[in-house]
Amino acid sequence: MKNIKIYSTPTCVYCKMAKEFFTKNNIPYEEFNVASDDRAREEMIQKSHQMGVPVIDIGGEIFVGFNRNEIARALGLTP
């Protein structure tokens, strides 16, 4: 299984959708709250070159926002 990190904020609707997607599919992930964690925020900016959330890192492949189909593809969940 690929290592998954999600950079999010507590009020982000798309962040919640992404986390629900991972949970529903029994996919473990590590979450970083960039609203309160300065180091995580800097790491997110280095990876995505922007401030928008969520930023999802799936084994080094970076996704900005929650695109269910692209994330499912990256995780091998699509036929």
LOMIGU-112587 format. One line per 5 residues: number of its first residue (from 1); for each residue x, y, z of C-alpha. Coordinates in steps of 0.5 Angstrom, whole numbers, plus 2048, in hexadecimal, padded with zeros to 3 digits. Example, Ala and Ser with C-alpha at 12.3 -4.5 7.8 and 13.67 -1.06 7.14 Angstrom:
REM LOMIGU-112587
1 = 819,7F7,810  81B,7FE,80E
***
This chain:
REM LOMIGU-112587
1 = 800,800,800  802,807,7FE  804,80C,804  7FE,811,804  7FF,818,807
6 = 7F9,81D,807  7FA,824,808  7F4,827,80B  7F0,82D,80F  7EA,82B,814
11 = 7E5,82F,810  7E7,82C,809  7E1,829,806  7E5,825,801  7EA,823,806
16 = 7E5,820,80A  7E2,81C,803  7E9,81A,802  7EA,817,809  7E3,814,808
21 = 7E5,810,802  7EC,80E,805  7E8,80B,80B  7E2,808,807  7E8,804,803
26 = 7EC,802,809  7F2,806,807  7F6,809,80C  7F9,810,80C  7FD,815,810
31 = 7F9,81B,811  7FD,822,812  7F9,828,814  7FC,82E,810  7F8,833,814
36 = 7FC,832,81A  802,82E,818  807,833,815  80C,82D,813  806,829,80F
41 = 804,830,80C  80B,831,809  80C,82A,807  805,82A,803  807,831,800
46 = 80E,82D,7FE  80A,828,7FB  804,82B,7F7  807,832,7F6  800,835,7F9
51 = 7FC,836,7FF  7F6,833,7FD  7F3,82D,801  7F3,827,801  7F9,825,7FE
56 = 7FA,81D,7FE  801,81A,7FD  800,813,7FB  807,80F,7FB  80A,816,7F8
61 = 804,817,7F3  801,81E,7F5  7FA,820,7F4  7F7,827,7F6  7EF,826,7F7
66 = 7EB,820,7F8  7EA,81D,7F1  7E7,816,7F3  7E9,813,7EC  7F0,815,7EC
71 = 7F1,813,7F3  7EE,80C,7F2  7F2,80B,7EC  7F9,80D,7F0  7F7,807,7F5
76 = 7F5,802,7F0  7ED,802,7F2  7EB,803,7EB  7EA,7FD,7E6
***
